Amino acid sequence: MTYKSRKIFAACTIRNSAASALGEIKPQNPAAIEALVQLLKDPDEDARRIAASALGKIQTQDLAAIEALVKLLKDSRKDVRRSAA
C-alpha cells in the first residue's frame, strides 16, 4: 500500500467512525444531523451507508435528512439502500 493510499484509507476510516459516533450522541442535535446529511452525498459507499444508519439511530424528523434518505433509496449499492430504508 502506498503512502497516498494509506492516507486516503485512514481519512475514510476516521470519517466513517465519526459518522457512526454521531448516531450515538444526543438525539436531534442539529449539527450532527447536518453533518450526516452532507455525508449521505459522499462518493464513498461506506460513508453513505454509515451516515444513513446513524440517522436511523437518531430517528430524526429533519426534512432535509428525510429527503436525502429517500434519494438514497435509489443508490446503486444495495447495502446503502438498505441502510436508508
ROTI-425211 format. One record per atom (N, C-alpha, C): residue number from 1; residue in one letter; x, y, z; atom name. Coordinates in pm, whole numbers, padded with zeros to 5 digits. Example, Ala and Ser with C-alpha at 12.3 -4.5 7.8 and 13.67 -1.06 7.14 Angstrom:
% residues 2
{1, A, {01319, -00569, 00780}, N}
{1, A, {01230, -00450, 00780}, CA}
{1, A, {01320, -00330, 00780}, C}
{2, S, {01285, -00225, 00708}, N}
{2, S, {01367, -00106, 00714}, CA}
{2, S, {01290, 00003, 00787}, C}
% end
This chain:
% residues 85
{1, M, {00085, -00116, 00000}, N}
{1, M, {00000, 00000, 00000}, CA}
{1, M, {00091, 00123, 00000}, C}
{2, T, {00062, 00216, -00089}, N}
{2, T, {00143, 00337, -00098}, CA}
{2, T, {00106, 00434, 00014}, C}
{3, Y, {00191, 00533, 00031}, N}
{3, Y, {00166, 00635, 00133}, CA}
{3, Y, {00033, 00705, 00107}, C}
{4, K, {00009, 00739, -00021}, N}
{4, K, {-00114, 00810, -00056}, CA}
{4, K, {-00237, 00723, -00027}, C}
{5, S, {-00232, 00596, -00063}, N}
{5, S, {-00348, 00509, -00039}, CA}
{5, S, {-00369, 00486, 00111}, C}
{6, R, {-00262, 00478, 00189}, N}
{6, R, {-00277, 00465, 00335}, CA}
{6, R, {-00341, 00589, 00393}, C}
{7, K, {-00302, 00704, 00341}, N}
{7, K, {-00358, 00831, 00390}, CA}
{7, K, {-00508, 00840, 00358}, C}
{8, I, {-00544, 00800, 00237}, N}
{8, I, {-00685, 00801, 00198}, CA}
{8, I, {-00765, 00702, 00282}, C}
{9, F, {-00710, 00582, 00302}, N}
{9, F, {-00777, 00481, 00384}, CA}
{9, F, {-00798, 00532, 00526}, C}
{10, A, {-00696, 00596, 00583}, N}
{10, A, {-00707, 00649, 00719}, CA}
{10, A, {-00814, 00757, 00728}, C}
{11, A, {-00818, 00844, 00628}, N}
{11, A, {-00919, 00951, 00628}, CA}
{11, A, {-01059, 00893, 00619}, C}
{12, C, {-01079, 00791, 00536}, N}
{12, C, {-01211, 00726, 00524}, CA}
{12, C, {-01250, 00658, 00655}, C}
{13, T, {-01155, 00593, 00718}, N}
{13, T, {-01182, 00523, 00844}, CA}
{13, T, {-01223, 00623, 00952}, C}
{14, I, {-01152, 00733, 00960}, N}
{14, I, {-01183, 00836, 01060}, CA}
{14, I, {-01321, 00895, 01032}, C}
{15, R, {-01348, 00926, 00906}, N}
{15, R, {-01477, 00986, 00870}, CA}
{15, R, {-01592, 00889, 00902}, C}
{16, N, {-01574, 00763, 00870}, N}
{16, N, {-01678, 00664, 00897}, CA}
{16, N, {-01700, 00644, 01046}, C}
{17, S, {-01592, 00645, 01123}, N}
{17, S, {-01605, 00632, 01269}, CA}
{17, S, {-01677, 00752, 01328}, C}
{18, A, {-01647, 00870, 01275}, N}
{18, A, {-01714, 00991, 01323}, CA}
{18, A, {-01863, 00987, 01293}, C}
{19, A, {-01898, 00941, 01174}, N}
{19, A, {-02040, 00931, 01137}, CA}
{19, A, {-02113, 00835, 01229}, C}
{20, S, {-02050, 00723, 01257}, N}
{20, S, {-02111, 00625, 01347}, CA}
{20, S, {-02130, 00684, 01486}, C}
{21, A, {-02031, 00756, 01534}, N}
{21, A, {-02039, 00818, 01666}, CA}
{21, A, {-02149, 00923, 01672}, C}
{22, L, {-02170, 00996, 01563}, N}
{22, L, {-02276, 01097, 01561}, CA}
{22, L, {-02413, 01035, 01583}, C}
{23, G, {-02429, 00911, 01541}, N}
{23, G, {-02556, 00842, 01563}, CA}
{23, G, {-02578, 00804, 01709}, C}
{24, E, {-02475, 00812, 01788}, N}
{24, E, {-02484, 00775, 01930}, CA}
{24, E, {-02503, 00894, 02023}, C}
{25, I, {-02485, 01016, 01971}, N}
{25, I, {-02495, 01132, 02058}, CA}
{25, I, {-02640, 01176, 02075}, C}
{26, K, {-02656, 01284, 02148}, N}
{26, K, {-02790, 01333, 02182}, CA}
{26, K, {-02881, 01342, 02058}, C}
{27, P, {-02996, 01278, 02065}, N}
{27, P, {-03088, 01283, 01951}, CA}
{27, P, {-03128, 01427, 01915}, C}
{28, Q, {-03152, 01443, 01788}, N}
{28, Q, {-03199, 01570, 01734}, CA}
{28, Q, {-03097, 01683, 01746}, C}
{29, N, {-02970, 01651, 01756}, N}
{29, N, {-02865, 01753, 01756}, CA}
{29, N, {-02853, 01806, 01613}, C}
{30, P, {-02887, 01934, 01590}, N}
{30, P, {-02888, 01988, 01454}, CA}
{30, P, {-02752, 01980, 01384}, C}
{31, A, {-02645, 02001, 01456}, N}
{31, A, {-02513, 01995, 01394}, CA}
{31, A, {-02480, 01852, 01350}, C}
{32, A, {-02516, 01756, 01431}, N}
{32, A, {-02492, 01616, 01396}, CA}
{32, A, {-02575, 01577, 01274}, C}
{33, I, {-02699, 01616, 01273}, N}
{33, I, {-02787, 01583, 01161}, CA}
{33, I, {-02736, 01645, 01033}, C}
{34, E, {-02695, 01770, 01039}, N}
{34, E, {-02644, 01839, 00920}, CA}
{34, E, {-02518, 01770, 00866}, C}
{35, A, {-02429, 01732, 00956}, N}
{35, A, {-02305, 01664, 00914}, CA}
{35, A, {-02337, 01530, 00848}, C}
{36, L, {-02431, 01458, 00904}, N}
{36, L, {-02469, 01328, 00848}, CA}
{36, L, {-02538, 01342, 00713}, C}
{37, V, {-02621, 01444, 00698}, N}
{37, V, {-02688, 01468, 00570}, CA}
{37, V, {-02583, 01497, 00462}, C}
{38, Q, {-02482, 01574, 00495}, N}
{38, Q, {-02375, 01601, 00399}, CA}
{38, Q, {-02302, 01473, 00362}, C}
{39, L, {-02282, 01387, 00459}, N}
{39, L, {-02211, 01262, 00435}, CA}
{39, L, {-02292, 01165, 00349}, C}
{40, L, {-02423, 01182, 00345}, N}
{40, L, {-02506, 01098, 00259}, CA}
{40, L, {-02473, 01119, 00111}, C}
{41, K, {-02407, 01230, 00079}, N}
{41, K, {-02372, 01264, -00059}, CA}
{41, K, {-02229, 01223, -00094}, C}
{42, D, {-02160, 01160, 00000}, N}
{42, D, {-02020, 01124, -00019}, CA}
{42, D, {-02005, 01019, -00130}, C}
{43, P, {-01898, 01027, -00207}, N}
{43, P, {-01877, 00924, -00310}, CA}
{43, P, {-01845, 00785, -00252}, C}
{44, D, {-01800, 00780, -00129}, N}
{44, D, {-01765, 00652, -00066}, CA}
{44, D, {-01892, 00584, -00016}, C}
{45, E, {-01917, 00463, -00065}, N}
{45, E, {-02040, 00393, -00028}, CA}
{45, E, {-02049, 00361, 00120}, C}
{46, D, {-01936, 00330, 00184}, N}
{46, D, {-01938, 00302, 00328}, CA}
{46, D, {-01978, 00426, 00406}, C}
{47, A, {-01931, 00542, 00363}, N}
{47, A, {-01967, 00667, 00431}, CA}
{47, A, {-02117, 00691, 00421}, C}
{48, R, {-02174, 00670, 00302}, N}
{48, R, {-02319, 00689, 00284}, CA}
{48, R, {-02397, 00590, 00370}, C}
{49, R, {-02353, 00466, 00371}, N}
{49, R, {-02423, 00361, 00447}, CA}
{49, R, {-02420, 00391, 00597}, C}
{50, I, {-02304, 00428, 00647}, N}
{50, I, {-02289, 00456, 00790}, CA}
{50, I, {-02368, 00581, 00829}, C}
{51, A, {-02366, 00684, 00744}, N}
{51, A, {-02442, 00806, 00774}, CA}
{51, A, {-02591, 00777, 00777}, C}
{52, A, {-02639, 00696, 00683}, N}
{52, A, {-02781, 00659, 00681}, CA}
{52, A, {-02819, 00582, 00807}, C}
{53, S, {-02734, 00490, 00845}, N}
{53, S, {-02759, 00412, 00967}, CA}
{53, S, {-02761, 00501, 01091}, C}
{54, A, {-02668, 00596, 01097}, N}
{54, A, {-02662, 00688, 01211}, CA}
{54, A, {-02788, 00773, 01219}, C}
{55, L, {-02836, 00821, 01104}, N}
{55, L, {-02960, 00900, 01104}, CA}
{55, L, {-03078, 00815, 01149}, C}
{56, G, {-03075, 00687, 01116}, N}
{56, G, {-03180, 00597, 01163}, CA}
{56, G, {-03177, 00581, 01314}, C}
{57, K, {-03058, 00575, 01372}, N}
{57, K, {-03045, 00565, 01518}, CA}
{57, K, {-03097, 00691, 01586}, C}
{58, I, {-03070, 00804, 01524}, N}
{58, I, {-03115, 00932, 01581}, CA}
{58, I, {-03267, 00945, 01569}, C}
{59, Q, {-03325, 00881, 01468}, N}
{59, Q, {-03468, 00889, 01438}, CA}
{59, Q, {-03511, 01034, 01416}, C}
{60, T, {-03437, 01100, 01330}, N}
{60, T, {-03462, 01241, 01305}, CA}
{60, T, {-03593, 01264, 01231}, C}
{61, Q, {-03651, 01377, 01255}, N}
{61, Q, {-03769, 01423, 01182}, CA}
{61, Q, {-03732, 01541, 01091}, C}
{62, D, {-03601, 01566, 01079}, N}
{62, D, {-03550, 01675, 00997}, CA}
{62, D, {-03585, 01650, 00850}, C}
{63, L, {-03650, 01747, 00786}, N}
{63, L, {-03698, 01731, 00649}, CA}
{63, L, {-03583, 01709, 00551}, C}
{64, A, {-03474, 01783, 00565}, N}
{64, A, {-03360, 01766, 00475}, CA}
{64, A, {-03301, 01626, 00488}, C}
{65, A, {-03295, 01574, 00609}, N}
{65, A, {-03243, 01439, 00631}, CA}
{65, A, {-03334, 01335, 00568}, C}
{66, I, {-03463, 01352, 00587}, N}
{66, I, {-03560, 01257, 00531}, CA}
{66, I, {-03553, 01257, 00378}, C}
{67, E, {-03547, 01377, 00319}, N}
{67, E, {-03538, 01387, 00173}, CA}
{67, E, {-03410, 01322, 00121}, C}
{68, A, {-03299, 01343, 00191}, N}
{68, A, {-03172, 01283, 00149}, CA}
{68, A, {-03177, 01131, 00161}, C}
{69, L, {-03241, 01081, 00266}, N}
{69, L, {-03254, 00936, 00283}, CA}
{69, L, {-03342, 00875, 00174}, C}
{70, V, {-03447, 00945, 00137}, N}
{70, V, {-03535, 00897, 00030}, CA}
{70, V, {-03456, 00888, -00101}, C}
{71, K, {-03371, 00987, -00129}, N}
{71, K, {-03287, 00982, -00250}, CA}
{71, K, {-03195, 00861, -00248}, C}
{72, L, {-03146, 00825, -00129}, N}
{72, L, {-03056, 00711, -00119}, CA}
{72, L, {-03125, 00578, -00148}, C}
{73, L, {-03255, 00576, -00146}, N}
{73, L, {-03327, 00453, -00179}, CA}
{73, L, {-03305, 00412, -00325}, C}
{74, K, {-03249, 00504, -00405}, N}
{74, K, {-03215, 00476, -00545}, CA}
{74, K, {-03065, 00460, -00564}, C}
{75, D, {-02990, 00450, -00456}, N}
{75, D, {-02844, 00435, -00465}, CA}
{75, D, {-02809, 00308, -00542}, C}
{76, S, {-02696, 00310, -00608}, N}
{76, S, {-02653, 00193, -00686}, CA}
{76, S, {-02611, 00076, -00598}, C}
{77, R, {-02581, 00102, -00472}, N}
{77, R, {-02535, -00003, -00381}, CA}
{77, R, {-02649, -00052, -00292}, C}
{78, K, {-02670, -00184, -00291}, N}
{78, K, {-02780, -00245, -00216}, CA}
{78, K, {-02768, -00216, -00066}, C}
{79, D, {-02647, -00224, -00010}, N}
{79, D, {-02631, -00204, 00134}, CA}
{79, D, {-02661, -00059, 00174}, C}
{80, V, {-02634, 00035, 00085}, N}
{80, V, {-02668, 00176, 00111}, CA}
{80, V, {-02820, 00194, 00110}, C}
{81, R, {-02885, 00134, 00010}, N}
{81, R, {-03033, 00142, 00005}, CA}
{81, R, {-03095, 00081, 00129}, C}
{82, R, {-03042, -00032, 00174}, N}
{82, R, {-03094, -00099, 00293}, CA}
{82, R, {-03081, -00009, 00416}, C}
{83, S, {-02967, 00058, 00431}, N}
{83, S, {-02947, 00146, 00546}, CA}
{83, S, {-03038, 00268, 00540}, C}
{84, A, {-03065, 00314, 00420}, N}
{84, A, {-03153, 00431, 00404}, CA}
{84, A, {-03297, 00397, 00435}, C}
{85, A, {-03334, 00272, 00417}, N}
{85, A, {-03472, 00231, 00440}, CA}
{85, A, {-03495, 00221, 00590}, C}
% end
